[in-house]
């Protein structure tokens, strides 16, 4: 279970690492071009979301924090949609999607505070 004493950035980085392990285990030779693009998109979105969360945590003002939270929330939605699409291509299992979605819900809840 996630340690709630850890920062959001630390928890997101851990979750992104787990997603990365799933993606790294894929045999890229068996994926078609759209699937390869989707894997690349997910990796890029995870990296960008991590940076958005870092910016949110380092915000100096409430206004800056809200702006960074909005960017992170938008990117989280994009990652979630990409992971759901990837599950249709059997890149993620139903269990993976459920676990990732539950964690995304927690991240979103914290960003909306």
C-alpha positions, 0 to 999 in steps of 0.5 A, spaced: 500 500 500 502 507 498 505 510 504 501 517 505 507 520 508 510 520 502 510 526 497 505 526 491 511 526 486 514 520 490 508 516 490 507 518 482 514 516 480 513 509 484 507 508 480 510 511 473 515 506 474 511 500 475 507 502 469 514 502 465 516 495 468 509 493 464 511 497 458 518 494 458 516 487 458 513 488 452 516 484 446 516 491 441 517 486 435 510 483 436 507 490 436 504 494 430 506 501 429 500 504 432 501 500 438 508 502 438 506 509 438 501 508 444 507 505 448 511 512 446 505 516 448 504 513 455 512 514 456 512 521 454 505 523 458 508 519 464 514 523 464 510 530 463 505 528 468 511 527 473 514 534 471 507 537 472 506 534 479 513 536 481 512 544 479 505 543 483 509 541 489 514 547 488 509 552 487 510 559 490 503 561 490 496 559 491 495 561 484 501 558 481 499 551 485 492 551 482 495 553 475 500 547 475 494 542 478 490 544 472 496 542 468 497 535 472 490 534 472 489 534 464 495 530 463 493 525 468 486 524 464 491 523 457 495 518 461 489 514 463 485 515 456 492 512 453 492 506 458 485 504 457 486 505 449 492 500 450 488 495 454 484 494 448 490 492 445 492 487 450 498 492 453 495 492 460 491 487 463 484 489 466 487 488 473 493 493 471 488 498 469 484 498 475 490 499 480 492 504 475 486 508 475 485 507 483 492 511 484 490 516 479 483 517 483 488 518 489 492 523 485 487 527 482 483 528 489 490 530 492 491 535 486 484 538 487 485 540 494 
